[in-house]
Amino acid sequence: MEQKIHHTIIIGSGPAGYTAAIYAARANMHPLLFTGVEPGGQLMITTEVENYPGYPEGVQGPKMMDDLQKQAERFQTEIKFEVITKVDFTGPVHKIWTESGEEFQAHTIIISTGASAKWLGLESENKLKNRGVSACAVCDGFFFKGLPVGIVGAGDTAAEEASYLAKLSPEVHLLVRRDVMRASKIMQERVLNNPKIKVHWNTEAIEIIGEEEVEAVRIINNKTNEESTIAVKGFFIAIGHQPNSAPFVNWLDMDDQGYIRTVPGTSKTNVPGVFASGDVQDRIYRQAVTAAGSGCMAALDAERYLVANGIL
Ligand code: NDP
């Protein structure tokens, strides 16, 4: 059977993917959008979003994603709740495959697959995920109100989340693996001047202790090799994110961390007709509003590509 060639396929369903869909659909490009493993993306595991312009009272992350999906559907975006695992960008028609092996083709592809939180990789961390171990203090900190918590990381995210947790917890243990923090000066000062936050320098977590829920974390000082245990009820991992770019590795230019490279000021990748938007190509800003803006850019770039090639 001959394959239908879509004008545009969008991979990913965070603010970037849905914004690309809204723009592409309104430009008569009949977009087909694949949601991926986590429909709605990272905002689905967020509570209140207070910094997205236009919501003076804030908005719940899942509500915002639901609204974005409805807005994309209103203009006839076709949505498939499937994951793309393989692509062939030999071109000019681009091919992609779902996890179940079904093939789809399109003249243009917009990649908006986002980024995922990194984990330490401890067995005990995996066992206690969602039972006290979390990668999102803002989402889950509230559950540990009044209780001691631990957090690992030394970047802006860890600093911001440690300060957030200190508003809820009497005792926040921040584990920093080196003797310096990577976080910006102002964020570091906030952490270091907060009497509720205890920074453990040169310290790594080696085991999270607990059966049904977190009870403590076993730590090691990597200078002295001294081990000790701290009692905590919640343990937060804030060690950065990994872009979800694995299916595109053999096709697209990426930086050393796997973020897709785009031509500055555009969403163009090194493959004509393939565009990238949102966190999968942004290691710096990583905000819902910047992701949405770059999704808009990708749809406009794809539209211009279709017009220039006489397809639209
Ligand atoms: P970063 O990559 O900046 O920092 C990750 C931190 O985790 C590093 O300090 C790193 O340690 C540590 N780390 C990594 N792996 C491990 C491990 N296995 N064990 C222990 N520690 C580990 O990630 P962030 O998420 O903090 O920030 C990403 C980007 O987003 C940055 O550009 C940041 O500035 C920005 N951001 C800005 C904010 C703001 O301005 N309000 C808020 C949040 C993020 P080491 O330093 O030793 O490598």
py3Dmol code that shows the C-alpha trace and the ligand (Angstrom):
import py3Dmol

protein = """\
ATOM      1  CA  MET A   1       0.000   0.000   0.000  1.00  0.00           C
ATOM      2  CA  GLU A   2       1.312   3.421  -0.918  1.00  0.00           C
ATOM      3  CA  GLN A   3       2.253   5.578   2.074  1.00  0.00           C
ATOM      4  CA  LYS A   4       0.522   8.906   2.626  1.00  0.00           C
ATOM      5  CA  ILE A   5       3.102  11.703   2.763  1.00  0.00           C
ATOM      6  CA  HIS A   6       2.116  14.192   5.473  1.00  0.00           C
ATOM      7  CA  HIS A   7       3.055  17.845   5.191  1.00  0.00           C
ATOM      8  CA  THR A   8       4.301  17.915   8.777  1.00  0.00           C
ATOM      9  CA  ILE A   9       4.837  15.436  11.558  1.00  0.00           C
ATOM     10  CA  ILE A  10       5.502  16.793  15.042  1.00  0.00           C
ATOM     11  CA  ILE A  11       7.228  14.529  17.542  1.00  0.00           C
ATOM     12  CA  GLY A  12       6.554  15.514  21.165  1.00  0.00           C
ATOM     13  CA  SER A  13       3.710  17.037  23.137  1.00  0.00           C
ATOM     14  CA  GLY A  14       5.138  19.654  25.503  1.00  0.00           C
ATOM     15  CA  PRO A  15       4.644  23.404  25.015  1.00  0.00           C
ATOM     16  CA  ALA A  16       6.972  23.326  21.972  1.00  0.00           C
ATOM     17  CA  GLY A  17       5.142  20.476  20.190  1.00  0.00           C
ATOM     18  CA  TYR A  18       1.640  21.795  20.824  1.00  0.00           C
ATOM     19  CA  THR A  19       2.574  25.352  19.857  1.00  0.00           C
ATOM     20  CA  ALA A  20       4.119  24.042  16.632  1.00  0.00           C
ATOM     21  CA  ALA A  21       0.881  22.109  16.055  1.00  0.00           C
ATOM     22  CA  ILE A  22      -1.336  25.171  16.595  1.00  0.00           C
ATOM     23  CA  TYR A  23       0.689  27.238  14.122  1.00  0.00           C
ATOM     24  CA  ALA A  24       1.053  24.419  11.571  1.00  0.00           C
ATOM     25  CA  ALA A  25      -2.648  23.531  11.726  1.00  0.00           C
ATOM     26  CA  ARG A  26      -3.706  27.149  11.232  1.00  0.00           C
ATOM     27  CA  ALA A  27      -1.359  27.322   8.220  1.00  0.00           C
ATOM     28  CA  ASN A  28      -3.226  24.418   6.616  1.00  0.00           C
ATOM     29  CA  MET A  29      -0.345  21.972   7.089  1.00  0.00           C
ATOM     30  CA  HIS A  30      -2.615  19.269   8.658  1.00  0.00           C
ATOM     31  CA  PRO A  31      -0.042  18.279  11.270  1.00  0.00           C
ATOM     32  CA  LEU A  32       0.171  14.805  12.739  1.00  0.00           C
ATOM     33  CA  LEU A  33       1.542  14.873  16.288  1.00  0.00           C
ATOM     34  CA  PHE A  34       3.032  11.953  18.220  1.00  0.00           C
ATOM     35  CA  THR A  35       2.824  12.545  21.968  1.00  0.00           C
ATOM     36  CA  GLY A  36       5.721  10.291  23.045  1.00  0.00           C
ATOM     37  CA  VAL A  37       6.092   8.471  26.355  1.00  0.00           C
ATOM     38  CA  GLU A  38       4.997  11.359  28.549  1.00  0.00           C
ATOM     39  CA  PRO A  39       2.017  13.080  26.896  1.00  0.00           C
ATOM     40  CA  GLY A  40       2.142  16.737  27.906  1.00  0.00           C
ATOM     41  CA  GLY A  41       5.846  16.556  28.745  1.00  0.00           C
ATOM     42  CA  GLN A  42       7.536  17.819  31.872  1.00  0.00           C
ATOM     43  CA  LEU A  43       4.756  20.240  32.816  1.00  0.00           C
ATOM     44  CA  MET A  44       2.566  17.253  33.631  1.00  0.00           C
ATOM     45  CA  ILE A  45       4.714  16.653  36.703  1.00  0.00           C
ATOM     46  CA  THR A  46       4.666  20.291  37.775  1.00  0.00           C
ATOM     47  CA  THR A  47       2.124  21.902  40.033  1.00  0.00           C
ATOM     48  CA  GLU A  48       1.734  25.652  39.765  1.00  0.00           C
ATOM     49  CA  VAL A  49       3.208  27.548  36.799  1.00  0.00           C
ATOM     50  CA  GLU A  50       3.430  31.193  37.821  1.00  0.00           C
ATOM     51  CA  ASN A  51       5.761  32.586  35.182  1.00  0.00           C
ATOM     52  CA  TYR A  52       3.868  31.849  31.961  1.00  0.00           C
ATOM     53  CA  PRO A  53       2.649  35.229  30.715  1.00  0.00           C
ATOM     54  CA  GLY A  54      -1.095  35.654  30.595  1.00  0.00           C
ATOM     55  CA  TYR A  55      -1.973  33.778  33.796  1.00  0.00           C
ATOM     56  CA  PRO A  56      -1.911  36.418  36.556  1.00  0.00           C
ATOM     57  CA  GLU A  57      -3.083  33.860  39.124  1.00  0.00           C
ATOM     58  CA  GLY A  58      -0.806  31.061  37.843  1.00  0.00           C
ATOM     59  CA  VAL A  59      -1.983  27.814  36.255  1.00  0.00           C
ATOM     60  CA  GLN A  60      -1.525  24.135  37.094  1.00  0.00           C
ATOM     61  CA  GLY A  61       0.966  22.460  34.702  1.00  0.00           C
ATOM     62  CA  PRO A  62      -1.406  19.615  33.678  1.00  0.00           C
ATOM     63  CA  LYS A  63      -4.266  22.097  33.109  1.00  0.00           C
ATOM     64  CA  MET A  64      -2.048  24.177  30.842  1.00  0.00           C
ATOM     65  CA  MET A  65      -1.061  21.128  28.805  1.00  0.00           C
ATOM     66  CA  ASP A  66      -4.683  20.024  28.545  1.00  0.00           C
ATOM     67  CA  ASP A  67      -5.595  23.491  27.240  1.00  0.00           C
ATOM     68  CA  LEU A  68      -2.714  23.399  24.732  1.00  0.00           C
ATOM     69  CA  GLN A  69      -3.839  19.982  23.485  1.00  0.00           C
ATOM     70  CA  LYS A  70      -7.433  21.212  23.082  1.00  0.00           C
ATOM     71  CA  GLN A  71      -6.213  24.299  21.224  1.00  0.00           C
ATOM     72  CA  ALA A  72      -4.162  22.126  18.835  1.00  0.00           C
ATOM     73  CA  GLU A  73      -7.146  19.795  18.293  1.00  0.00           C
ATOM     74  CA  ARG A  74      -9.488  22.711  17.663  1.00  0.00           C
ATOM     75  CA  PHE A  75      -7.572  23.343  14.439  1.00  0.00           C
ATOM     76  CA  GLN A  76      -7.619  19.658  13.462  1.00  0.00           C
ATOM     77  CA  THR A  77      -4.223  18.492  14.591  1.00  0.00           C
ATOM     78  CA  GLU A  78      -4.246  14.709  14.456  1.00  0.00           C
ATOM     79  CA  ILE A  79      -2.808  13.327  17.703  1.00  0.00           C
ATOM     80  CA  LYS A  80      -1.405   9.833  18.172  1.00  0.00           C
ATOM     81  CA  PHE A  81      -0.454   8.611  21.642  1.00  0.00           C
ATOM     82  CA  GLU A  82       2.575   6.730  20.430  1.00  0.00           C
ATOM     83  CA  VAL A  83       6.345   6.838  20.723  1.00  0.00           C
ATOM     84  CA  ILE A  84       8.735   7.306  17.802  1.00  0.00           C
ATOM     85  CA  THR A  85      11.780   5.086  18.116  1.00  0.00           C
ATOM     86  CA  LYS A  86      13.395   5.149  14.663  1.00  0.00           C
ATOM     87  CA  VAL A  87      13.787   7.634  11.829  1.00  0.00           C
ATOM     88  CA  ASP A  88      15.292   7.760   8.340  1.00  0.00           C
ATOM     89  CA  PHE A  89      16.188  11.277   7.215  1.00  0.00           C
ATOM     90  CA  THR A  90      17.815  10.280   3.908  1.00  0.00           C
ATOM     91  CA  GLY A  91      15.175  12.523   2.330  1.00  0.00           C
ATOM     92  CA  PRO A  92      13.619  14.344   0.665  1.00  0.00           C
ATOM     93  CA  VAL A  93      10.678  12.418   2.170  1.00  0.00           C
ATOM     94  CA  HIS A  94      11.394  11.729   5.847  1.00  0.00           C
ATOM     95  CA  LYS A  95      10.404   8.429   7.407  1.00  0.00           C
ATOM     96  CA  ILE A  96       9.654   7.656  11.032  1.00  0.00           C
ATOM     97  CA  TRP A  97       8.564   4.518  12.864  1.00  0.00           C
ATOM     98  CA  THR A  98       6.509   4.029  16.006  1.00  0.00           C
ATOM     99  CA  GLU A  99       7.495   1.617  18.761  1.00  0.00           C
ATOM    100  CA  SER A 100       5.119  -0.956  17.274  1.00  0.00           C
ATOM    101  CA  GLY A 101       6.896  -0.682  13.905  1.00  0.00           C
ATOM    102  CA  GLU A 102       4.331   1.361  11.979  1.00  0.00           C
ATOM    103  CA  GLU A 103       5.885   3.693   9.392  1.00  0.00           C
ATOM    104  CA  PHE A 104       4.849   7.303   8.704  1.00  0.00           C
ATOM    105  CA  GLN A 105       6.223   9.722   6.124  1.00  0.00           C
ATOM    106  CA  ALA A 106       6.353  13.508   5.907  1.00  0.00           C
ATOM    107  CA  HIS A 107       7.969  16.319   3.957  1.00  0.00           C
ATOM    108  CA  THR A 108       8.815  18.114   7.185  1.00  0.00           C
ATOM    109  CA  ILE A 109       9.474  16.883  10.716  1.00  0.00           C
ATOM    110  CA  ILE A 110       9.407  19.012  13.845  1.00  0.00           C
ATOM    111  CA  ILE A 111      11.243  17.436  16.771  1.00  0.00           C
ATOM    112  CA  SER A 112       9.980  18.639  20.169  1.00  0.00           C
ATOM    113  CA  THR A 113      10.853  15.649  22.315  1.00  0.00           C
ATOM    114  CA  GLY A 114      12.085  17.675  25.299  1.00  0.00           C
ATOM    115  CA  ALA A 115      14.445  16.559  28.019  1.00  0.00           C
ATOM    116  CA  SER A 116      14.151  14.217  30.992  1.00  0.00           C
ATOM    117  CA  ALA A 117      15.538  14.433  34.503  1.00  0.00           C
ATOM    118  CA  LYS A 118      18.807  12.584  35.140  1.00  0.00           C
ATOM    119  CA  TRP A 119      18.986  10.043  37.972  1.00  0.00           C
ATOM    120  CA  LEU A 120      21.938   8.879  40.047  1.00  0.00           C
ATOM    121  CA  GLY A 121      21.518   5.281  38.886  1.00  0.00           C
ATOM    122  CA  LEU A 122      21.373   3.690  42.348  1.00  0.00           C
ATOM    123  CA  GLU A 123      19.270   0.569  42.768  1.00  0.00           C
ATOM    124  CA  SER A 124      17.750   1.975  45.972  1.00  0.00           C
ATOM    125  CA  GLU A 125      16.863   5.206  44.139  1.00  0.00           C
ATOM    126  CA  ASN A 126      14.895   3.247  41.588  1.00  0.00           C
ATOM    127  CA  LYS A 127      13.164   1.157  44.264  1.00  0.00           C
ATOM    128  CA  LEU A 128      12.020   4.243  46.193  1.00  0.00           C
ATOM    129  CA  LYS A 129      11.004   6.462  43.238  1.00  0.00           C
ATOM    130  CA  ASN A 130       7.661   8.092  44.066  1.00  0.00           C
ATOM    131  CA  ARG A 131       7.988   6.748  47.617  1.00  0.00           C
ATOM    132  CA  GLY A 132      10.119   9.616  48.798  1.00  0.00           C
ATOM    133  CA  VAL A 133      12.593   9.826  45.923  1.00  0.00           C
ATOM    134  CA  SER A 134      11.702  12.498  43.381  1.00  0.00           C
ATOM    135  CA  ALA A 135      13.303  14.566  40.613  1.00  0.00           C
ATOM    136  CA  CYS A 136      11.007  17.520  41.192  1.00  0.00           C
ATOM    137  CA  ALA A 137      11.071  19.343  44.524  1.00  0.00           C
ATOM    138  CA  VAL A 138       8.454  21.803  43.379  1.00  0.00           C
ATOM    139  CA  CYS A 139       6.083  18.930  42.560  1.00  0.00           C
ATOM    140  CA  ASP A 140       6.679  16.750  45.612  1.00  0.00           C
ATOM    141  CA  GLY A 141       8.261  18.903  48.327  1.00  0.00           C
ATOM    142  CA  PHE A 142       4.900  19.569  49.911  1.00  0.00           C
ATOM    143  CA  PHE A 143       4.543  15.903  50.901  1.00  0.00           C
ATOM    144  CA  PHE A 144       7.492  16.324  53.274  1.00  0.00           C
ATOM    145  CA  LYS A 145       6.347  19.475  54.985  1.00  0.00           C
ATOM    146  CA  GLY A 146       7.867  19.684  58.477  1.00  0.00           C
ATOM    147  CA  LEU A 147      10.221  16.748  57.816  1.00  0.00           C
ATOM    148  CA  PRO A 148      13.964  16.558  57.050  1.00  0.00           C
ATOM    149  CA  VAL A 149      14.842  16.143  53.374  1.00  0.00           C
ATOM    150  CA  GLY A 150      17.932  15.627  51.230  1.00  0.00           C
ATOM    151  CA  ILE A 151      18.768  16.941  47.790  1.00  0.00           C
ATOM    152  CA  VAL A 152      21.670  16.167  45.482  1.00  0.00           C
ATOM    153  CA  GLY A 153      23.120  18.536  42.866  1.00  0.00           C
ATOM    154  CA  ALA A 154      25.049  21.793  42.717  1.00  0.00           C
ATOM    155  CA  GLY A 155      23.621  23.682  39.754  1.00  0.00           C
ATOM    156  CA  ASP A 156      20.944  26.356  39.640  1.00  0.00           C
ATOM    157  CA  THR A 157      18.187  23.758  39.782  1.00  0.00           C
ATOM    158  CA  ALA A 158      19.557  22.198  42.981  1.00  0.00           C
ATOM    159  CA  ALA A 159      20.096  25.640  44.535  1.00  0.00           C
ATOM    160  CA  GLU A 160      16.610  26.796  43.596  1.00  0.00           C
ATOM    161  CA  GLU A 161      14.993  23.579  44.811  1.00  0.00           C
ATOM    162  CA  ALA A 162      16.977  23.537  48.076  1.00  0.00           C
ATOM    163  CA  SER A 163      15.733  27.079  48.795  1.00  0.00           C
ATOM    164  CA  TYR A 164      12.201  26.000  47.912  1.00  0.00           C
ATOM    165  CA  LEU A 165      12.405  22.959  50.204  1.00  0.00           C
ATOM    166  CA  ALA A 166      13.729  25.126  53.048  1.00  0.00           C
ATOM    167  CA  LYS A 167      10.394  26.943  53.046  1.00  0.00           C
ATOM    168  CA  LEU A 168       8.702  23.645  53.890  1.00  0.00           C
ATOM    169  CA  SER A 169      11.294  21.647  55.810  1.00  0.00           C
ATOM    170  CA  PRO A 170      13.160  22.435  59.002  1.00  0.00           C
ATOM    171  CA  GLU A 171      16.312  20.682  57.710  1.00  0.00           C
ATOM    172  CA  VAL A 172      17.526  20.442  54.118  1.00  0.00           C
ATOM    173  CA  HIS A 173      20.703  18.469  53.417  1.00  0.00           C
ATOM    174  CA  LEU A 174      22.315  19.477  50.121  1.00  0.00           C
ATOM    175  CA  LEU A 175      24.849  16.965  48.809  1.00  0.00           C
ATOM    176  CA  VAL A 176      27.523  18.548  46.586  1.00  0.00           C
ATOM    177  CA  ARG A 177      30.027  16.176  45.011  1.00  0.00           C
ATOM    178  CA  ARG A 178      32.836  18.723  44.666  1.00  0.00           C
ATOM    179  CA  ASP A 179      34.018  21.547  46.941  1.00  0.00           C
ATOM    180  CA  VAL A 180      32.320  24.176  44.766  1.00  0.00           C
ATOM    181  CA  MET A 181      28.860  24.692  43.373  1.00  0.00           C
ATOM    182  CA  ARG A 182      28.172  25.257  39.707  1.00  0.00           C
ATOM    183  CA  ALA A 183      25.099  27.403  40.456  1.00  0.00           C
ATOM    184  CA  SER A 184      25.139  31.147  39.763  1.00  0.00           C
ATOM    185  CA  LYS A 185      26.572  33.318  42.528  1.00  0.00           C
ATOM    186  CA  ILE A 186      23.246  34.751  43.634  1.00  0.00           C
ATOM    187  CA  MET A 187      21.648  31.298  43.912  1.00  0.00           C
ATOM    188  CA  GLN A 188      24.652  29.969  45.840  1.00  0.00           C
ATOM    189  CA  GLU A 189      24.471  32.861  48.285  1.00  0.00           C
ATOM    190  CA  ARG A 190      20.823  32.144  48.899  1.00  0.00           C
ATOM    191  CA  VAL A 191      21.686  28.551  49.750  1.00  0.00           C
ATOM    192  CA  LEU A 192      24.734  29.330  51.864  1.00  0.00           C
ATOM    193  CA  ASN A 193      22.946  32.030  53.862  1.00  0.00           C
ATOM    194  CA  ASN A 194      19.905  29.898  54.600  1.00  0.00           C
ATOM    195  CA  PRO A 195      20.225  28.487  58.131  1.00  0.00           C
ATOM    196  CA  LYS A 196      17.902  25.579  57.276  1.00  0.00           C
ATOM    197  CA  ILE A 197      20.171  24.325  54.470  1.00  0.00           C
ATOM    198  CA  LYS A 198      23.214  22.289  55.421  1.00  0.00           C
ATOM    199  CA  VAL A 199      25.655  21.849  52.547  1.00  0.00           C
ATOM    200  CA  HIS A 200      27.687  18.624  52.601  1.00  0.00           C
ATOM    201  CA  TRP A 201      30.739  19.301  50.402  1.00  0.00           C
ATOM    202  CA  ASN A 202      32.627  16.527  48.555  1.00  0.00           C
ATOM    203  CA  THR A 203      29.736  14.250  49.348  1.00  0.00           C
ATOM    204  CA  GLU A 204      27.905  11.624  47.309  1.00  0.00           C
ATOM    205  CA  ALA A 205      24.857   9.513  48.040  1.00  0.00           C
ATOM    206  CA  ILE A 206      25.636   5.817  47.953  1.00  0.00           C
ATOM    207  CA  GLU A 207      22.341   4.353  49.104  1.00  0.00           C
ATOM    208  CA  ILE A 208      18.882   5.555  49.906  1.00  0.00           C
ATOM    209  CA  ILE A 209      17.650   3.594  52.875  1.00  0.00           C
ATOM    210  CA  GLY A 210      14.068   2.466  53.374  1.00  0.00           C
ATOM    211  CA  GLU A 211      11.710  -0.347  52.425  1.00  0.00           C
ATOM    212  CA  GLU A 212       8.287   1.193  51.741  1.00  0.00           C
ATOM    213  CA  GLU A 213       9.423   4.802  52.095  1.00  0.00           C
ATOM    214  CA  VAL A 214      12.623   6.806  52.430  1.00  0.00           C
ATOM    215  CA  GLU A 215      14.078   6.785  55.929  1.00  0.00           C
ATOM    216  CA  ALA A 216      17.654   7.932  55.440  1.00  0.00           C
ATOM    217  CA  VAL A 217      20.447   8.407  52.955  1.00  0.00           C
ATOM    218  CA  ARG A 218      23.879   6.848  53.233  1.00  0.00           C
ATOM    219  CA  ILE A 219      26.592   9.255  52.141  1.00  0.00           C
ATOM    220  CA  ILE A 220      30.327   9.170  51.558  1.00  0.00           C
ATOM    221  CA  ASN A 221      32.841  11.978  51.733  1.00  0.00           C
ATOM    222  CA  ASN A 222      34.865  11.373  48.571  1.00  0.00           C
ATOM    223  CA  LYS A 223      37.965  13.084  50.037  1.00  0.00           C
ATOM    224  CA  THR A 224      38.139  11.154  53.325  1.00  0.00           C
ATOM    225  CA  ASN A 225      36.097   8.072  52.293  1.00  0.00           C
ATOM    226  CA  GLU A 226      34.184   8.482  55.526  1.00  0.00           C
ATOM    227  CA  GLU A 227      30.650   7.094  55.380  1.00  0.00           C
ATOM    228  CA  SER A 228      27.665   8.278  57.409  1.00  0.00           C
ATOM    229  CA  THR A 229      23.863   8.269  57.414  1.00  0.00           C
ATOM    230  CA  ILE A 230      21.469  11.208  57.499  1.00  0.00           C
ATOM    231  CA  ALA A 231      17.813  10.736  58.432  1.00  0.00           C
ATOM    232  CA  VAL A 232      15.580  12.162  55.658  1.00  0.00           C
ATOM    233  CA  LYS A 233      11.997  11.459  54.592  1.00  0.00           C
ATOM    234  CA  GLY A 234      12.274  12.884  51.093  1.00  0.00           C
ATOM    235  CA  PHE A 235      15.235  12.709  48.728  1.00  0.00           C
ATOM    236  CA  PHE A 236      15.417  14.913  45.660  1.00  0.00           C
ATOM    237  CA  ILE A 237      17.629  14.471  42.624  1.00  0.00           C
ATOM    238  CA  ALA A 238      18.536  17.732  40.872  1.00  0.00           C
ATOM    239  CA  ILE A 239      21.552  16.820  38.751  1.00  0.00           C
ATOM    240  CA  GLY A 240      20.427  18.097  35.366  1.00  0.00           C
ATOM    241  CA  HIS A 241      18.512  16.848  32.381  1.00  0.00           C
ATOM    242  CA  GLN A 242      19.122  14.613  29.392  1.00  0.00           C
ATOM    243  CA  PRO A 243      17.727  15.681  26.011  1.00  0.00           C
ATOM    244  CA  ASN A 244      15.435  13.065  24.459  1.00  0.00           C
ATOM    245  CA  SER A 245      17.334  12.878  21.200  1.00  0.00           C
ATOM    246  CA  ALA A 246      18.357   9.197  21.028  1.00  0.00           C
ATOM    247  CA  PRO A 247      16.376   8.256  17.860  1.00  0.00           C
ATOM    248  CA  PHE A 248      18.073  11.077  15.920  1.00  0.00           C
ATOM    249  CA  VAL A 249      21.694  10.389  16.867  1.00  0.00           C
ATOM    250  CA  ASN A 250      22.823   9.088  13.496  1.00  0.00           C
ATOM    251  CA  TRP A 251      21.079  11.817  11.545  1.00  0.00           C
ATOM    252  CA  LEU A 252      21.358  15.174  13.279  1.00  0.00           C
ATOM    253  CA  ASP A 253      24.242  17.315  14.524  1.00  0.00           C
ATOM    254  CA  MET A 254      24.255  17.413  18.325  1.00  0.00           C
ATOM    255  CA  ASP A 255      26.460  18.879  21.022  1.00  0.00           C
ATOM    256  CA  ASP A 256      28.485  16.757  23.438  1.00  0.00           C
ATOM    257  CA  GLN A 257      25.439  16.299  25.697  1.00  0.00           C
ATOM    258  CA  GLY A 258      23.070  15.245  22.923  1.00  0.00           C
ATOM    259  CA  TYR A 259      21.217  18.546  22.468  1.00  0.00           C
ATOM    260  CA  ILE A 260      20.256  18.961  18.795  1.00  0.00           C
ATOM    261  CA  ARG A 261      22.128  21.811  17.124  1.00  0.00           C
ATOM    262  CA  THR A 262      20.014  24.330  15.240  1.00  0.00           C
ATOM    263  CA  VAL A 263      21.135  27.174  12.996  1.00  0.00           C
ATOM    264  CA  PRO A 264      21.215  30.187  15.382  1.00  0.00           C
ATOM    265  CA  GLY A 265      18.051  32.248  15.215  1.00  0.00           C
ATOM    266  CA  THR A 266      16.116  29.432  13.479  1.00  0.00           C
ATOM    267  CA  SER A 267      14.838  25.928  14.223  1.00  0.00           C
ATOM    268  CA  LYS A 268      16.716  24.410  11.252  1.00  0.00           C
ATOM    269  CA  THR A 269      18.813  21.296  11.857  1.00  0.00           C
ATOM    270  CA  ASN A 270      21.524  20.074   9.484  1.00  0.00           C
ATOM    271  CA  VAL A 271      18.892  18.066   7.548  1.00  0.00           C
ATOM    272  CA  PRO A 272      16.668  20.098   5.180  1.00  0.00           C
ATOM    273  CA  GLY A 273      13.032  19.785   6.224  1.00  0.00           C
ATOM    274  CA  VAL A 274      13.845  18.657   9.777  1.00  0.00           C
ATOM    275  CA  PHE A 275      13.381  21.248  12.514  1.00  0.00           C
ATOM    276  CA  ALA A 276      13.912  21.141  16.278  1.00  0.00           C
ATOM    277  CA  SER A 277      12.239  23.154  19.034  1.00  0.00           C
ATOM    278  CA  GLY A 278      11.969  23.218  22.818  1.00  0.00           C
ATOM    279  CA  ASP A 279      14.247  21.631  25.408  1.00  0.00           C
ATOM    280  CA  VAL A 280      15.699  19.017  23.038  1.00  0.00           C
ATOM    281  CA  GLN A 281      17.679  21.860  21.439  1.00  0.00           C
ATOM    282  CA  ASP A 282      17.906  24.269  24.388  1.00  0.00           C
ATOM    283  CA  ARG A 283      20.327  23.590  27.201  1.00  0.00           C
ATOM    284  CA  ILE A 284      20.149  27.123  28.544  1.00  0.00           C
ATOM    285  CA  TYR A 285      16.664  28.574  28.961  1.00  0.00           C
ATOM    286  CA  ARG A 286      14.437  25.465  29.288  1.00  0.00           C
ATOM    287  CA  GLN A 287      11.266  27.391  30.083  1.00  0.00           C
ATOM    288  CA  ALA A 288       7.708  26.640  28.982  1.00  0.00           C
ATOM    289  CA  VAL A 289       7.460  30.036  27.332  1.00  0.00           C
ATOM    290  CA  THR A 290      10.769  29.736  25.444  1.00  0.00           C
ATOM    291  CA  ALA A 291       9.811  26.213  24.352  1.00  0.00           C
ATOM    292  CA  ALA A 292       6.460  27.495  23.083  1.00  0.00           C
ATOM    293  CA  GLY A 293       8.209  30.333  21.231  1.00  0.00           C
ATOM    294  CA  SER A 294      10.625  27.957  19.541  1.00  0.00           C
ATOM    295  CA  GLY A 295       7.719  25.646  18.603  1.00  0.00           C
ATOM    296  CA  CYS A 296       6.178  28.593  16.799  1.00  0.00           C
ATOM    297  CA  MET A 297       9.487  29.222  15.007  1.00  0.00           C
ATOM    298  CA  ALA A 298       9.664  25.573  13.908  1.00  0.00           C
ATOM    299  CA  ALA A 299       6.150  25.656  12.439  1.00  0.00           C
ATOM    300  CA  LEU A 300       6.943  28.869  10.544  1.00  0.00           C
ATOM    301  CA  ASP A 301      10.260  27.447   9.293  1.00  0.00           C
ATOM    302  CA  ALA A 302       8.494  24.246   8.174  1.00  0.00           C
ATOM    303  CA  GLU A 303       5.779  26.237   6.408  1.00  0.00           C
ATOM    304  CA  ARG A 304       8.403  28.283   4.516  1.00  0.00           C
ATOM    305  CA  TYR A 305      10.218  25.084   3.561  1.00  0.00           C
ATOM    306  CA  LEU A 306       6.997  23.555   2.182  1.00  0.00           C
ATOM    307  CA  VAL A 307       6.207  26.711   0.215  1.00  0.00           C
ATOM    308  CA  ALA A 308       9.778  27.032  -1.134  1.00  0.00           C
ATOM    309  CA  ASN A 309       9.632  23.433  -2.348  1.00  0.00           C
ATOM    310  CA  GLY A 310       6.247  23.837  -3.996  1.00  0.00           C
ATOM    311  CA  ILE A 311       4.536  21.411  -1.602  1.00  0.00           C
ATOM    312  CA  LEU A 312       2.194  23.906   0.091  1.00  0.00           C
TER     313      LEU A 312
END
"""
ligand_1 = """\
48
NDP
P 23.491 21.655 35.598
O 23.962 20.741 34.532
O 23.843 23.088 35.549
O 24.049 21.130 37.000
C 23.968 19.791 37.353
C 24.639 19.663 38.729
O 24.458 18.336 39.166
C 26.126 19.959 38.691
O 26.475 20.766 39.783
C 26.748 18.582 38.799
O 27.927 18.555 39.550
C 25.718 17.810 39.572
N 25.747 16.383 39.234
C 25.662 15.801 38.015
N 25.710 14.474 38.109
C 25.831 14.203 39.423
C 25.938 13.004 40.160
N 25.890 11.799 39.564
N 26.066 13.095 41.504
C 26.102 14.293 42.121
N 26.003 15.475 41.477
C 25.866 15.418 40.149
O 21.916 21.400 35.699
P 20.758 22.325 36.289
O 19.528 21.530 36.113
O 21.074 22.789 37.648
O 20.713 23.572 35.327
C 20.603 23.426 33.920
C 20.560 24.797 33.258
O 19.375 25.503 33.620
C 21.728 25.681 33.691
O 22.145 26.431 32.593
C 21.111 26.558 34.752
O 21.787 27.791 34.891
C 19.688 26.752 34.229
N 18.752 27.032 35.337
C 18.519 28.323 35.676
C 17.680 28.633 36.729
C 17.462 30.052 37.079
O 18.186 30.892 36.561
N 16.498 30.375 37.906
C 16.971 27.610 37.502
C 17.308 26.269 37.080
C 18.163 26.017 36.036
P 29.314 19.187 39.017
O 29.159 20.666 39.189
O 30.310 18.584 39.918
O 29.452 18.751 37.591
"""
view = py3Dmol.view(width=600, height=400)
view.addModel(protein, "pdb")
view.setStyle({"model": 0}, {"cartoon": {"style": "trace"}})
view.addModel(ligand_1, "xyz")
view.setStyle({"model": 1}, {"stick": {}})
view.zoomTo()
view.show()
